[in-house]
Amino acid sequence: MRNSWLIALVLLSACGPAKVAEKPKEPVRAPDEFKAKFETSKGNFTVTVNRTWAPIGADRFYELVQEKFFDDQKFFRVVRGFVVQWGIHKEPKTNRLWSSRDIVDDPVKEKNMRGSLTFATRGPNTRSTQLFFNLRDNTSLDSQGFAPIGKVTEGLEVLDQLNFVYGDIAPLGPGPDPRLAQQEGNAYFDRTWPRLDSITRITIVP
C-alpha cells in the first residue's frame, strides 16, 4: 500500500509539455515565518510556513503566491483520509514556463502530520509547483523525501469538506489525469471534472 501512495505522489508532476527556455530570475527569499490565507470554494483557511523546516521549498511557495500562480486553481486530487493535491495552473502556457524550474530537495526535518503542507515530487530534486496537504498522519512519507514546509493553523476542517467524489487520480483511480491537466489547464477540469473544488486566491497575511 505504501508503494502505491508513493507512485501516486510521483505522478502528480509527471512529464508535461516541452520545456520553454527563459531568462533566469533573481532568487526569492521568503520571510523566516509567514502566513498564507487560502480563499476556496468551501471556505477559508490559513497556513503558517516556517522557513527553517524547508527553506528552498518555503521560498518557492512564497514566490508562487506572490506571482498569483495558485489563483483560480483546482484541488484536482482529493483522497479522503490521505491527501489533498493542487498546483496545476489554469493556463497551459504558464505550466510550460514553470516546467523548467525544478528546485532541489530540502532535508526532511518535520513529519508529514495531519494538516501539514508538502511539495509533491516525481523523484529526487524535482519539486516544482504542485503541493499537497496531509489529511492524516502520513509519516511513512518522511523517509521518502517529502519535506513539509508548513501546516494549517486555522480552518483545517475546510480541507475535510472538499469534494472527493471523483476518487484518486489516474491511473490509480477514476479521477483526473494530471498530465492532461498540465496540457490543457482549467479547460480540462471544467469540461470533464466540473465538481472539483477550487482555490479562489492565496494571499500573504500582513
VOTOR-573600 format. One line per 8 residues: their letters; for each residue x, y, z of C-alpha. Coordinates in nm, 3 decimals. Layout:
A> X Y Z ~ ...
# end
This chain:
MRNSWLIA> 0.000 0.000 0.000 ~ 0.280 0.240 0.084 ~ 0.432 0.198 -0.262 ~ 0.103 0.276 -0.433 ~ 0.076 0.606 -0.247 ~ 0.432 0.696 -0.341 ~ 0.361 0.623 -0.707 ~ 0.057 0.848 -0.689
LVLLSACG> 0.255 1.137 -0.546 ~ 0.526 1.091 -0.807 ~ 0.270 1.105 -1.087 ~ 0.146 1.444 -0.980 ~ 0.435 1.616 -1.155 ~ 0.464 1.367 -1.439 ~ 0.608 1.458 -1.775 ~ 0.440 1.759 -1.930
PAKVAEKP> 0.488 1.957 -2.250 ~ 0.831 2.052 -2.383 ~ 1.016 2.300 -2.163 ~ 1.042 2.661 -2.265 ~ 1.379 2.836 -2.228 ~ 1.360 3.153 -2.021 ~ 1.599 3.410 -1.876 ~ 1.687 3.317 -1.515
KEPVRAPD> 1.507 3.517 -1.246 ~ 1.651 3.662 -0.929 ~ 1.609 3.419 -0.637 ~ 1.321 3.488 -0.398 ~ 1.371 3.459 -0.023 ~ 1.070 3.409 0.200 ~ 1.038 3.554 0.550 ~ 1.152 3.322 0.827
EFKAKFET> 0.784 3.266 0.908 ~ 0.476 3.382 0.724 ~ 0.106 3.307 0.695 ~ -0.084 3.243 0.374 ~ -0.461 3.280 0.357 ~ -0.643 3.039 0.125 ~ -0.981 3.150 -0.009 ~ -1.162 2.849 -0.157
SKGNFTVT> -1.499 2.731 -0.280 ~ -1.555 2.563 0.058 ~ -1.432 2.842 0.283 ~ -1.110 2.998 0.406 ~ -0.815 2.860 0.598 ~ -0.467 2.977 0.693 ~ -0.130 2.808 0.656 ~ 0.177 2.904 0.859
VNRTWAPI> 0.503 2.840 0.674 ~ 0.824 2.806 0.873 ~ 1.132 2.857 0.655 ~ 1.357 2.663 0.894 ~ 1.160 2.346 0.813 ~ 1.245 2.352 0.442 ~ 1.395 2.681 0.320 ~ 1.410 2.602 -0.051
GADRFYEL> 1.051 2.481 -0.058 ~ 0.933 2.776 0.152 ~ 1.099 3.019 -0.087 ~ 0.933 2.854 -0.389 ~ 0.588 2.856 -0.228 ~ 0.630 3.223 -0.130 ~ 0.734 3.308 -0.487 ~ 0.435 3.126 -0.636
VQEKFFDD> 0.192 3.304 -0.405 ~ 0.348 3.641 -0.490 ~ 0.315 3.556 -0.860 ~ -0.054 3.468 -0.803 ~ 0.021 3.131 -0.958 ~ -0.236 2.948 -0.746 ~ -0.530 3.182 -0.807 ~ -0.835 3.023 -0.976
QKFFRVVR> -0.688 2.675 -0.944 ~ -0.843 2.333 -0.876 ~ -0.793 2.086 -0.594 ~ -0.754 1.814 -0.855 ~ -0.683 1.524 -0.622 ~ -0.885 1.476 -0.305 ~ -0.845 1.135 -0.139 ~ -1.040 1.119 0.185
GFVVQWGI> -0.817 1.027 0.476 ~ -0.497 1.075 0.276 ~ -0.413 1.394 0.083 ~ -0.546 1.700 -0.100 ~ -0.339 1.788 -0.406 ~ -0.316 2.106 -0.617 ~ -0.066 2.320 -0.808 ~ -0.157 2.299 -1.180
HKEPKTNR> -0.205 2.643 -1.332 ~ -0.525 2.731 -1.516 ~ -0.328 2.823 -1.832 ~ -0.120 2.562 -2.023 ~ 0.139 2.821 -2.124 ~ 0.217 2.902 -1.763 ~ 0.253 2.533 -1.681 ~ 0.507 2.504 -1.963
LWSSRDIV> 0.705 2.801 -1.834 ~ 0.733 2.657 -1.484 ~ 0.820 2.306 -1.602 ~ 1.186 2.408 -1.632 ~ 1.207 2.548 -1.277 ~ 1.250 2.242 -1.057 ~ 1.411 2.301 -0.718 ~ 1.646 2.074 -0.525
DDPVKEKN> 1.526 1.881 -0.224 ~ 1.530 2.003 0.134 ~ 1.624 1.760 0.412 ~ 1.314 1.628 0.586 ~ 1.306 1.795 0.928 ~ 0.935 1.775 1.015 ~ 0.688 1.491 0.993 ~ 0.403 1.466 0.745
MRGSLTFA> 0.133 1.503 1.006 ~ -0.232 1.590 0.951 ~ -0.260 1.946 0.819 ~ 0.100 1.976 0.705 ~ 0.182 2.124 0.363 ~ 0.437 1.947 0.141 ~ 0.562 1.962 -0.217 ~ 0.487 1.672 -0.450
TRGPNTRS> 0.772 1.521 -0.647 ~ 0.841 1.286 -0.936 ~ 1.182 1.187 -0.797 ~ 1.487 1.347 -0.635 ~ 1.525 1.723 -0.690 ~ 1.207 1.761 -0.898 ~ 0.981 1.978 -0.685 ~ 0.810 2.240 -0.896
TQLFFNLR> 0.460 2.384 -0.836 ~ 0.244 2.100 -0.704 ~ 0.179 2.058 -0.333 ~ -0.041 1.852 -0.104 ~ -0.200 1.878 0.236 ~ -0.190 1.570 0.455 ~ -0.539 1.476 0.571 ~ -0.400 1.223 0.819
DNTSLDSQ> -0.062 1.147 0.976 ~ 0.134 1.020 0.675 ~ 0.467 0.968 0.849 ~ 0.562 0.693 0.602 ~ 0.631 0.977 0.357 ~ 0.906 1.120 0.577 ~ 1.163 0.858 0.477 ~ 1.069 0.903 0.109
GFAPIGKV> 1.196 1.261 0.093 ~ 0.872 1.459 0.131 ~ 0.967 1.764 0.339 ~ 0.680 1.966 0.491 ~ 0.714 2.345 0.466 ~ 0.429 2.443 0.698 ~ 0.091 2.348 0.835 ~ -0.270 2.462 0.853
TEGLEVLD> -0.313 2.669 1.167 ~ -0.669 2.794 1.114 ~ -0.964 2.629 0.937 ~ -0.835 2.275 0.897 ~ -1.195 2.149 0.880 ~ -1.231 2.315 0.538 ~ -0.998 2.054 0.384 ~ -1.222 1.775 0.514
QLNFVYGD> -1.518 1.929 0.328 ~ -1.357 1.932 -0.020 ~ -1.536 1.724 -0.282 ~ -1.384 1.375 -0.301 ~ -1.644 1.226 -0.537 ~ -1.402 1.159 -0.824 ~ -1.161 0.942 -0.628 ~ -0.788 0.916 -0.684
IAPLGPGP> -0.607 1.046 -0.991 ~ -0.536 0.832 -1.296 ~ -0.405 0.567 -1.319 ~ -0.464 0.478 -0.951 ~ -0.831 0.573 -0.971 ~ -1.102 0.712 -1.196 ~ -1.016 1.076 -1.127 ~ -0.839 1.346 -1.331
DPRLAQQE> -0.520 1.285 -1.527 ~ -0.257 1.542 -1.412 ~ -0.070 1.519 -1.742 ~ -0.375 1.621 -1.941 ~ -0.444 1.896 -1.689 ~ -0.095 2.039 -1.739 ~ -0.151 2.038 -2.114 ~ -0.499 2.195 -2.107
GNAYFDRT> -0.526 2.380 -1.778 ~ -0.867 2.456 -1.627 ~ -1.037 2.385 -1.959 ~ -0.973 2.015 -1.892 ~ -1.111 2.029 -1.539 ~ -1.417 2.236 -1.632 ~ -1.505 2.010 -1.921 ~ -1.460 1.673 -1.751
WPRLDSIT> -1.449 1.727 -1.374 ~ -1.690 2.014 -1.302 ~ -1.747 1.926 -0.935 ~ -1.389 1.984 -0.826 ~ -1.344 2.245 -0.555 ~ -1.110 2.534 -0.625 ~ -0.877 2.793 -0.480 ~ -1.005 3.145 -0.545
RITIVP> -0.679 3.302 -0.435 ~ -0.393 3.277 -0.187 ~ -0.253 3.587 -0.021 ~ 0.026 3.654 0.225 ~ -0.117 3.773 0.559 ~ 0.048 4.105 0.660
# end
